Amino acid sequence: MEYNRAVERGIPRLIFFMHDDHPVRAADVETGDGTAKLKKLKERIGEQRVAGFFQSRADLRALVIDSLSRGRESNAAEFHYVCPIPPPP
């Protein structure tokens, strides 16, 4: 629902998927009804947009910082979804 609402409102979305080579603990894996829902969401999002794949926490951190800095280089008012940034006094 959160992702769908962001799409409806035109809020920028950065999506990072875990690479197949990333080590996973059993406690980190979704089980039960959530498994099918998560798989379906990942398939849908994967077709639309993926900002990157990470293999470690450090890799994910670097991807997030890089993606956010690229968004900042563009017009900051476009990235701010609540209202335009007012001009300085």
Salt bridges, closest charged atoms under 4 A:
GLU8 OE1 - ARG5 NH1 3.38
ASP21 OD2 - HIS19 ND1 3.62
ASP28 OD2 - ARG25 NE 3.27
ASP66 OD2 - ARG70 NE 3.03
